[in-house]
């Protein structure tokens, strides 16, 4: 009987923001939902996030921003495409202004989870939307 490989998720804090409570809560919550989660910690730049996501061969990249660094998300997605990982599901969370959410989605962010989002909703979204081929 073939065992199911867990969905691999990388959670990263973008930019200079040092507040990690939400990112850590999501990391632990997704782990409790059966996913394999890698948390990179705070103050990550674009290059280090892309490098980690590619090296760890994750299915999902979760980006957390509380200090306006969400403007860097389209750059991260572009760099993933340049590394032939445009298939990676990219989600975002944190304090992101409502008016910026459509722009992020137009640039490849699949979903934005604001403060108060339930872990179950995030997990369900990931399970529903991760590419079938990504589940190795």
N, C-alpha and C positions, 0 to 999 in steps of 0.2 A: 504494500500500500504506500503510495507516494505521500510524503508529508508536505504540508503547505509551508512555503517559505514566507516569513513575515514581511510585511511592507516595511521598507527601510525609509526613515524620515530623518532629515537633518534640520535642526532648529538653530537659527543664528540671529544674533542681535546685530542690527545694522547701525553703523556709525558710532558716535561718541557716547551714546546713551548708556548709562551705568545701571539702570533699573531693570532687573531681570526676573522679578517675581512672576509675572505673567508667562514669560517664556519657560521658566522652570516648571510652573504648574502645568502648562500644556505638554511639556516633555514628559513629565511623570504620568499625566493622564493618558497620553497616547501609548505609553509603555504599558500601562494597566489595561489598555484595549488590545494588547497583543502585538503592537508594532515594535520594531527595533528602532530606538531613537538615539541619535547622536546630538548632543548639545555642545555647540562650539564656545559658549560663553559670551561675555560682553565685549563691546568695542571692536567689532569685526569690520574689516574693509571689504570692498567689492571683490578684489582679487583673492583674498583668503577664503571668502565664502564660496566662490566659484570653484576654487581649487579643492576645498574640502568636499563639496558636493560631488565633484567628478571623481576624486580619489576614493571616496567612500561608496561610490556607485549607488547613490540613494534613488528611491523612486519619487520622493517628495521633498521639496525644499520649503520649509516654513520660515518666513522672515518676520521678525518682530521689530517694531519701531515705536518709540514713544516721544522722540525728540525731532521729528521732521525728516528723519533719514529715509522715509518711505520714497522720497524723490529718487533714491538710488536704485530702486527695484527694477525699473526698465533697463538700466545698465547691466544689472546682474543677469536678467533674462537674456539680453543680447549676447553677453559673454558666454552663457550656457549654450546658446545656439552656435556660436563660433567654435565651441568644443564638441559639437555634435550631440548635445544633450538638451536640445529644444523640446524633447519628449517629456522632460521632467515636469511633474505637477508642481506648480509654484503657488503657495498660499501666503497670505500676509495677516498680521494681527497687530493689535496695539491701538494707540491713539492716532487715528488717521482721519483727517477731516472728511466729512461726507462728500464735499465737492471734488476731492481727489480720488475717490474710489472708482468712478467711471474711467478716469484716465489710466489708473493702474490696470483695470480690467482690459482696456483697449491695448495695453502694452504687454499683455500676457499673464497677468496675475489671475488665477482662476477663481479665487474667493478671498474676501477680506472679513476677518473675524474681529469685531470690536470688543472692548472690555465688557464683560458680562456674558460672553458667548459660552455655551456649554461644551465641555469636552466631548460629550457624546455627539453633538452636532458636528464638531470638527472631525471626529473619527468617522462618522457616517459619510461626510462629504468626501473624505480621503478614500474610503473603501469604495464608494460609488464611482469616483472619478479618476483614480489612479489607472494608468493604462494597463490593460490586461497583459501586454507584453512586458511591462515593467516588473510584474510579479514573477520573477525568474523561476 
